Structure formats: C-alpha cells, structure tokens
Amino acid sequence: MQNFKLISPLDMHLHLREGEMLETVAPLSAETFAGAVIMPNLITPVDSENRLLEYEKAVREAIRPHTFEPFMTLFFKKYDRDFLQRVKDKIIGIKLYPAGITTNSESGIKSIEEAAPTFSAMQELKIPLLVHGETDGFVMERESEFIAIYRKLAQTYPRLKIVMEHITTQAAVDFLDRYENIFATVTLQHVLITLDDVAGGLLRPHLFCKPIAKRPEDRDALLQAALHAHPKLMFGSDSAPHPIDKKESCGCAAGVFTAPIALQVLVGLFEKHGCLDNLQNFISNNAQKIYGIVPPHKVIHFKKENYTVPQKIGEVVPMFASEELAWSVDNFQH
C-alpha cells in the first residue's frame, strides 16, 4: 500500500502548555488532528470557570486557521453541584491527579474519599472522570496498585464514566473488560518502548515520562490492544513538550513530545502488523462512541514516502528526532 487516509483523527490526551510553548506546539496538533482533549495541569491549574474560558480562548487563538476542536477539561478539586451544572457543557470531563504524582499536580487530591460528593455530582450530571492512575508507591508498581482504586470507583459510581489515562500495564488492559464504565487511553511511546529503552544504557531523557515505560510484556499487551482497536481503548498521545534545558538537566522533566509524528508512526506501526483496517477505530471512532462527540470532519492523506523528523521544533525535541519514518503526511482536507 502506498497511500492511506484517516478521517477526523483524535488525540484524547494532549498537553499544550501556555504562552510561547502553546503557540509553538498547538498548530502541530491542529494541522493533522480534528480535535484533542486538552489537559488542565498548567502552572496555575484550570480549576475555575474563568480560568477555563481564558485557557480555551488562548488555545483557539493558537490553532488558527486550522480546523480543530479543543475538548476542554477541568483540574479535579471538590466542586459543588451548582458549579458543575453551570460548566458541564463547556468541558468533556474532569481530570483527577493524585497530589504531586506528575507535572504541576501538587494541588491534586490526597484522598479519594474526600472527593465523594464531587464524584456523585459528576455521575448525576454525566461528566466523565479522567484519571492519572498512580499511587505514590514503588515506581514500577504505581499503576498496578491504583487498580484497586479504579475498582472501588467503578463499583461505587457505576454510572460514572471513568477513563484510565495513559495506561502502561497488562493489568490495566485486563481491567478494561471488568466494568462497563471503565475506559482508557494509551500513548504512542507506551506501545513502542520499555523502561530498558529509557534507562537500559545511557539515560535517554527525551523518552522519560510518567507513568514510566514498563516491562516488555506490558508493552506487548498495550500494543495488541491498540492494534486490534479494543472498543474501550482510545489513542491519547500524552504529548508533553518541555524545553531542552528542562529535559537535558538534573531533575529531568517528565514527558515525551510526539504531536508532530504520532500519526505517521501509527500508520507505519499498524501497517507493519497488518492491522491498518483497525487504525480508524483506534484513532477516532472509539473515542466518538465512548464520549458521544462529533469532531470536525477532516481527512488526512498519507503517502509511503520517507519523512525525516526534525532534530528539534522550537526548543522541544520530538520523539524519533533526526530519524526517518516510512510514512509522510501528504495533504489534508476539511
């Protein structure tokens, strides 16, 4: 096959940052994706109506003139029902971060129990809960340990749509089929790499992210679920740009920047495994059904022609920097 197309691809977990970084990276997603779920963990979290509207306006200005829908989220805190009723049509969900577990999450929640009234209101108002599911335990076991919390949430709030964000383990893949109200996103890096790729030799800071990449059996389980477009699994890049001086430094910032190359890599990956027919579901259709959304119509055409990934974009190094990919974006139609 020399040509391929995707209709309205969606990125269901994307970091766009603010200011100059927003202006640099937002157009890279908006050019080839029809929409994305925008993460709220900014230095000043998106946790009020004014902050939400202000950030959405900045995002929409940064993506012009591209056809792209930013699906906005709020940073989880104890919200009352009246507030949630007022903002429900302005957001796609609320993102829960355990306190201090990842970038700009210091004001996240410390106890699931203390959030019960908010969960109840979200269930009643049909507002999805998006979760960074890690404990503060041993780093390789944090996601697996969090499964018990997912189980309690799924049982206690059976009508609350719960999305396990950027899953990294076989245990999380297995858990998808346990409860009707459990769904998940998976990133590009986690279906491709293991911890050995990050730290098995010299440390590769631009592959370091949270949750960290896990074992080969975890990667393989994620890859198979993606390749077969598990109906409860969506693509969410978790593309997380940081400037070079924050990545190549002591205290390396967590995040892999994949926005400019995610679609080309996925086309090549699905082709390699003979699963190109499943990519449309994984990259768009599953998310539309799970969230009940209708993204802008956009057709992205790819051609089997080598594409050399830039060494850097602005002050950010993308995944596969300076390497050649087998597929290129040919053109796109609105």
C-alpha angles and dihedrals in degrees: 000000000000100000135039138169139204126201119222099336113204132207106206096191120037137157116209101166120199142277118006093357091054090051090050101047106028095072090052091063096035092055096063106015124072092214146336142205105249118218119230102208097111123148085268101036122233095247106132136057093248092049090048094052092043093052094044090053091051091049093049091050091050095052097051129159094017124100101243136135117215107209102207129215137193126229107247120254133135102298123178123233096251091056092047091049089054097050103032094101091050096057139051093210148322120267118221119206122183106232114277096354098122144355113333093349099124091115093051122121123286098198132033090207093060090059096057097110091052092048090051092051091047090051092050093047094042095239111155121236115225113197137198091209110205134118123212092252130109106330097239092051102041097101095042090050090052092060088084089059091049089051092052092047093047092050097042095045105030093168094050113102106228122193118196101212124220096350116203108179142073087233090061092049090051091048092058091079097047099078132028093224097054121099135158149203125217130197132228094244095052094057090050112037143043131205087268089067090054102042109001092102126002110352113266103205096186089063094050113109142144124280085040120230111268139201128324092254090054093050091047093052091050092047094051092048090051096044090052092044095234101215093235094049126087134184112255113168098199082206100184116183122204127171116257093253090058093049101040095051145079106289093030111213115244117243144089118224108220105144097107096049108026098101096044091050093047092051090052093045095049091045091051090055096042092246104114090123088065098051096084091058093046095046100042123343096065092052092048091054096042096049099028092234133147110209124200113281110256131156119207116197121202130193129200096247127124117262122194112216112228116253088234140350111217102318095331127097113215126214110272091022111188092003127120121246122202095227133053134192106255101186143314134228128204 
